[in-house]
Amino acid sequence: MESRLKVLGHPVHPMLVMFPVGLLVTAVLFDVVDTVGGPDFLGEVAYWNITVGLVGGLLAAVAGTFDLLAIPSGTRAKRVALTHAAANVAVILLFAAIWVVRLNADSRGAGGALIAIELVALAILGVSAWLGGELVDRLGVGVDREAGLDAPSSLRPPAATQRIGGPA
């Protein structure tokens, strides 16, 4: 299944995903360093990383929705894509809540409770990123016209292809 939203022949969604992922991960790293005694400006930089990461995440979500809607119902790809989308919505909502708390705070630093929420959001983001990789690399969604939309999970061991008594 080929992506319906392309620029110069390349699917847009995978191009947009890297920015919010990188910005949100970096924001959490900056918040952790700020909390354990790093330079004071890191909390402010983390806040702005979250701000831009949320905007990028929303743009990536719009592009991903085009691909999601094109996946045929009843396929493994559709189930994986819906889980991927739900996880991304959860990540966006968690970081948006963190952003709102920090918006009018005296300090843009995160502190313990917000960092705990950020770490939960990053764990969900990691699962979602793996699911996105499964969609593209295993199921060919968005990149391959002849995608195997019901291919088994990449976590399953491959079927035995070695002949008994044959070369290893």
Phi, psi and chi 1 to 4 in degrees:
 res  aa     phi    psi   chi1   chi2   chi3   chi4
   1 MET       -  122.5 -176.8 -152.6  109.3      -
   2 GLU   -91.6  146.0 -139.3  171.3  -17.9      -
   3 SER   -63.3  144.0  177.9      -      -      -
   4 ARG   -88.6  -15.0  -68.5 -171.7  178.6  172.0
   5 LEU  -115.1  104.7 -172.9   59.8      -      -
   6 LYS  -130.5  155.9  -68.0 -177.0  169.0 -170.1
   7 VAL  -129.1  122.1  170.7      -      -      -
   8 LEU    51.9   38.7  -59.8  173.6      -      -
   9 GLY    84.4    0.7      -      -      -      -
  10 HIS  -113.6  140.3  -67.3  -79.3      -      -
  11 PRO   -64.2  138.2   14.4  -20.0      -      -
  12 VAL   -76.1  -41.5  171.8      -      -      -
  13 HIS   -53.9  -51.6  179.9   63.7      -      -
  14 PRO   -61.4  -29.1  -21.1   31.0      -      -
  15 MET   -69.5  -34.5  -72.4 -169.3  -85.8      -
  16 LEU   -83.0  -24.0  -67.0  177.3      -      -
  17 VAL   -64.7  -36.2  167.8      -      -      -
  18 MET   -62.4  -31.9   70.7 -179.8  105.0      -
  19 PHE   -68.2  -53.5  -64.6  107.1      -      -
  20 PRO   -64.5  -36.6   14.3  -23.7      -      -
  21 VAL   -61.1  -50.1  170.2      -      -      -
  22 GLY   -62.5  -41.8      -      -      -      -
  23 LEU   -67.4  -42.1  -73.3  162.9      -      -
  24 LEU   -70.0  -41.2  -63.6  174.9      -      -
  25 VAL   -62.7  -44.8  169.2      -      -      -
  26 THR   -63.8  -38.2  -56.5      -      -      -
  27 ALA   -59.4  -44.1      -      -      -      -
  28 VAL   -65.3  -43.0  175.5      -      -      -
  29 LEU   -60.0  -44.7  -68.3  173.8      -      -
  30 PHE   -62.7  -39.8  -74.7  172.8      -      -
  31 ASP   -65.0  -40.7  -83.2  -22.3      -      -
  32 VAL   -63.6  -47.4  168.4      -      -      -
  33 VAL   -63.1  -41.5  171.3      -      -      -
  34 ASP   -60.4  -42.8  178.2   47.8      -      -
  35 THR   -68.8  -33.5  -59.4      -      -      -
  36 VAL   -89.6   11.0  -62.4      -      -      -
  37 GLY   112.2   14.0      -      -      -      -
  38 GLY   -73.5 -176.0      -      -      -      -
  39 PRO   -58.3  142.2  -17.5   25.7      -      -
  40 ASP   -60.3  -30.5  -69.2  -21.2      -      -
  41 PHE   -70.2  -15.6   70.9   89.2      -      -
  42 LEU   -64.6  -34.3  -73.2 -179.5      -      -
  43 GLY   -62.1  -40.7      -      -      -      -
  44 GLU   -66.3  -44.1 -177.1   78.2   22.5      -
  45 VAL   -62.9  -41.6  174.2      -      -      -
  46 ALA   -60.0  -42.6      -      -      -      -
  47 TYR   -57.8  -46.1  168.9   80.9      -      -
  48 TRP   -71.7  -31.4  -72.1  105.7      -      -
  49 ASN   -61.7  -42.0  -83.5    9.7      -      -
  50 ILE   -64.0  -42.8  -69.2  170.8      -      -
  51 THR   -56.9  -52.8  -55.9      -      -      -
  52 VAL   -70.0  -35.0  178.1      -      -      -
  53 GLY   -62.7  -37.7      -      -      -      -
  54 LEU   -66.1  -42.8  -72.8  170.3      -      -
  55 VAL   -62.2  -46.8  171.5      -      -      -
  56 GLY   -63.3  -38.1      -      -      -      -
  57 GLY   -63.7  -38.5      -      -      -      -
  58 LEU   -67.7  -39.2  -67.2  173.5      -      -
  59 LEU   -64.7  -42.0  -68.8  173.0      -      -
  60 ALA   -64.4  -36.4      -      -      -      -
  61 ALA   -65.0  -40.4      -      -      -      -
  62 VAL   -61.8  -47.0  168.9      -      -      -
  63 ALA   -63.9  -40.6      -      -      -      -
  64 GLY   -65.5  -30.7      -      -      -      -
  65 THR   -63.1  -36.6  -59.3      -      -      -
  66 PHE   -58.6  -45.2  -80.0   90.0      -      -
  67 ASP   -69.5  -41.7  -69.6  -19.4      -      -
  68 LEU   -58.1  -45.8  172.9   65.3      -      -
  69 LEU   -67.7  -21.6  -65.5  174.3      -      -
  70 ALA   -86.1  -13.1      -      -      -      -
  71 ILE   -75.9  129.1  -60.5  171.4      -      -
  72 PRO   -62.1  139.8  -19.9   29.6      -      -
  73 SER   -65.1  154.1  -63.7      -      -      -
  74 GLY    81.3    3.5      -      -      -      -
  75 THR  -100.3  158.6   60.8      -      -      -
  76 ARG   -61.0  -36.5  178.9  170.4  173.9  -89.4
  77 ALA   -59.3  -40.2      -      -      -      -
  78 LYS   -65.9  -41.6 -173.0   68.2  154.3 -162.9
  79 ARG   -63.9  -44.8  -68.4 -173.5  -58.1  -84.8
  80 VAL   -64.3  -42.2  171.3      -      -      -
  81 ALA   -64.7  -39.4      -      -      -      -
  82 LEU   -66.3  -39.3  -72.4  170.2      -      -
  83 THR   -65.8  -43.3  -54.8      -      -      -
  84 HIS   -58.3  -46.3  171.8   68.7      -      -
  85 ALA   -64.8  -44.2      -      -      -      -
  86 ALA   -62.5  -41.2      -      -      -      -
  87 ALA   -63.1  -41.4      -      -      -      -
  88 ASN   -66.4  -37.4  -74.8  -25.7      -      -
  89 VAL   -62.3  -42.5  167.5      -      -      -
  90 ALA   -60.8  -43.1      -      -      -      -
  91 VAL   -62.6  -46.4  168.7      -      -      -
  92 ILE   -61.5  -43.2  -67.9  -65.1      -      -
  93 LEU   -65.2  -41.4  -70.1  174.6      -      -
  94 LEU   -63.9  -47.3  -72.4  169.5      -      -
  95 PHE   -68.9  -31.4  -86.2  105.2      -      -
  96 ALA   -65.6  -39.6      -      -      -      -
  97 ALA   -63.4  -42.6      -      -      -      -
  98 ILE   -62.0  -43.0  -68.7  163.8      -      -
  99 TRP   -61.6  -44.1 -178.0   82.6      -      -
 100 VAL   -63.0  -42.3  167.3      -      -      -
 101 VAL   -61.1  -39.2  168.2      -      -      -
 102 ARG   -83.6  -14.9  -66.8  167.8   78.4  166.2
 103 LEU   -55.5  -51.2  178.1   62.3      -      -
 104 ASN  -109.9   15.5  -67.4  -44.1      -      -
 105 ALA   -72.2  155.7      -      -      -      -
 106 ASP   -61.3  -38.0  -68.4  -23.5      -      -
 107 SER  -121.3  141.8  166.3      -      -      -
 108 ARG   -83.1    1.0  -66.1  -79.8  168.1   89.3
 109 GLY   -65.9  156.6      -      -      -      -
 110 ALA   -89.6  -57.3      -      -      -      -
 111 GLY    83.7  174.9      -      -      -      -
 112 GLY   -58.4  -51.1      -      -      -      -
 113 ALA   -66.4  -42.5      -      -      -      -
 114 LEU   -67.5  -36.9  -69.3 -179.4      -      -
 115 ILE   -65.0  -38.0  -70.5  176.3      -      -
 116 ALA   -60.4  -42.6      -      -      -      -
 117 ILE   -65.5  -41.3  -64.6  169.2      -      -
 118 GLU   -59.6  -40.7  -72.8  177.8  -12.3      -
 119 LEU   -66.6  -38.4  -68.0  172.6      -      -
 120 VAL   -62.4  -45.1  168.0      -      -      -
 121 ALA   -61.1  -39.3      -      -      -      -
 122 LEU   -66.5  -36.6  -81.0 -169.2      -      -
 123 ALA   -62.9  -44.4      -      -      -      -
 124 ILE   -63.6  -40.7  -63.3  168.6      -      -
 125 LEU   -61.5  -39.0 -177.3   59.3      -      -
 126 GLY   -62.0  -43.3      -      -      -      -
 127 VAL   -63.6  -44.8  169.8      -      -      -
 128 SER   -63.0  -39.8 -179.6      -      -      -
 129 ALA   -63.5  -40.4      -      -      -      -
 130 TRP   -62.5  -42.9 -176.5   87.3      -      -
 131 LEU   -63.0  -38.9  -70.3  169.5      -      -
 132 GLY   -62.0  -41.5      -      -      -      -
 133 GLY   -63.2  -38.5      -      -      -      -
 134 GLU   -61.4  -42.8 -175.7   79.2   -5.1      -
 135 LEU   -62.4  -45.2  -75.6  164.9      -      -
 136 VAL   -80.4  -52.9  172.1      -      -      -
 137 ASP   -78.0  -37.3  -66.6  -26.1      -      -
 138 ARG   -92.8  -43.3 -179.7   71.9  173.3  173.5
 139 LEU   -99.5   -9.0  -61.0  167.8      -      -
 140 GLY    69.6   16.9      -      -      -      -
 141 VAL   -66.7  129.1  170.4      -      -      -
 142 GLY    86.0  -11.2      -      -      -      -
 143 VAL  -128.3  -16.0  -64.9      -      -      -
 144 ASP  -134.2  122.5 -173.5   -4.3      -      -
 145 ARG   -61.7  -32.9  -74.0  178.3 -152.7 -141.3
 146 GLU  -102.7   35.9  -55.2  -58.5  -39.5      -
 147 ALA   -59.1  144.3      -      -      -      -
 148 GLY   -87.6   86.6      -      -      -      -
 149 LEU   -70.2   -6.5  -61.7  177.3      -      -
 150 ASP  -121.8   21.4  -75.5  -50.1      -      -
 151 ALA   -60.5  146.0      -      -      -      -
 152 PRO   -69.0  164.9   23.7  -31.1      -      -
 153 SER   -59.7  145.5  170.3      -      -      -
 154 SER   -70.8  -10.9   62.1      -      -      -
 155 LEU   -80.6  -15.3  -65.6  177.6      -      -
 156 ARG   -78.2  140.2  -72.1 -171.5 -179.0  158.1
 157 PRO   -66.9  146.6   16.6  -22.3      -      -
 158 PRO   -65.6  153.7   19.8  -26.8      -      -
 159 ALA   -63.0  147.0      -      -      -      -
 160 ALA   -63.4  121.2      -      -      -      -
 161 THR  -112.8   -4.3   55.8      -      -      -
 162 GLN   -82.6  133.5 -175.8  176.9   -5.9      -
 163 ARG   -80.0  145.3  -67.3 -172.0  -40.5 -133.6
 164 ILE   -67.3  128.0  -63.3  175.6      -      -
 165 GLY    81.9   -3.9      -      -      -      -
 166 GLY   -87.1  179.1      -      -      -      -
 167 PRO   -65.7  150.9   16.4  -22.6      -      -
 168 ALA   -76.3      -      -      -      -      -
